Amino acid sequence: MRRCLLVTIVLAFACFCFTETLSAEGYLTSIGTGSDRIPVVVVKGTPYEMGKQQGKLIRTEATEMILSLMKKVQAAGPERASDASLDAAWNAIAPHTDPRFKEELRGFAEGSGIDLKTLQRAHALPVVMDYSCSSIAAWGSATKDGHLYQTRNLDWTMNLGVQDYPCITVYIPKQGTPHVNITFAGFIGANTGMNAKGIVLSEMGDSPGKDYPFDMNGVHFTTLFREVMYDAQNLDQAIDQFQQAKRIKKYHYVVGDGTSGRAVKMLAHAPDLVIWKDNDPSDELAPAVMKDLVYQDEGRGAFQPLQKVYGKIGAHEMRDIACQIPIKGGNILDVIYDATALEFWVSYAEKQDEAYKRPFVHFKLKDYLK
């Protein structure tokens, strides 16, 4: 009798411990080690279910990140980060935002215990703030193996500390394409990401602070990126989604397709959208353009090193060039994608140690789709 009781207690304890890293169909794991460890959250189901799973699995980190971010931003005092301004921004973008995103955010609020209004305000911050970045995509004859390699430098501000809450989220939706969001705990919008069809997305911000107040009556790229990753099966479909969206503010985008092996650069200054393919004489950077390559570095010197390695470009070469062109003092995240192989290498800043100075950790999307 005592033996049966002991077995029951052990099993109960084991089940309790297991639920600490498993929520419904979702689970929490990681890549890297030590200070380079990055949490990986894998969620499955409907948008609401995936949001709730994620909220439960990273409750502590997400709560700390969101509350710390809001406190720091609002303590800095910009009027555009006040509760009233963020509420107005959310109310402006909400009618244009994918319902799946809003359902996921509602689920995240329930799973994490973070107030939904607070989460909405945090997700409205990129709508009202300005930041700048860079990206390169190379494929075909430009690369050593024909694969599509793409970079993403996220340059924002180190002082907010979001880099101390790294999080990679893999979504396996009940309906839609599996995709991965390289983000921060508690932020479900996408600054960059890739789906299982090899569609990879990068962004560069062009709206200066002097343009504020921005026209916010449309969809922001952080939610549009998630929508594209859900739905786009190829580059043409991704381009169509950008063309059909009621976009806001001023951005550049680089959109790649690892399956077909091609990419485009977009000048997205709402309401206009200009699309450049490789080696395009009308590209804003012409004549500094090349076959099977597009890029936007805001004049930080990518062209010459790209010329030197042209035809031999792989992940290592792209990483070296990406680490030469971030905005020094604000580089919080760097990603190097091999969209053909569905893998990437990622580096997050740690405290005040910028991403381009830190080790890159390898991630294979296929390992999470089995």
Secondary structure, 3 states (H helix, E strand, C coil): CHHHHHHHHHHHHHHHHHCCCEECCEEEEEECCHHHCEEEEEEEECHHHHHHHHHHHCHHHHHHHHHHHHHHHHHCCCHHHCHHHHHHHHHHHHHHCCHHHHHHHHHHHHHHCCCHHHHHHHHHHHHHCCCCCEEEEEEECCECCEEEEEEEEEECCHHHCHHHCEEEEEEEECCCCCEEEEEECCECCCCCEEECCCEEEEEEECCCHHHCCCCCCCECHHHHHHHHHHHCCCHHHHHHHHHHCCECCEEEEEEEECCCCEEEEEEEECCCCEEECCCCCCCCCCCCCECCEEEECCCCCCHHHHHHHCCCECHHHHHHHHCCCCCCCCEEEEEEEECCCCEEEEEECECCECHHHCCCEEEEHHHHCC
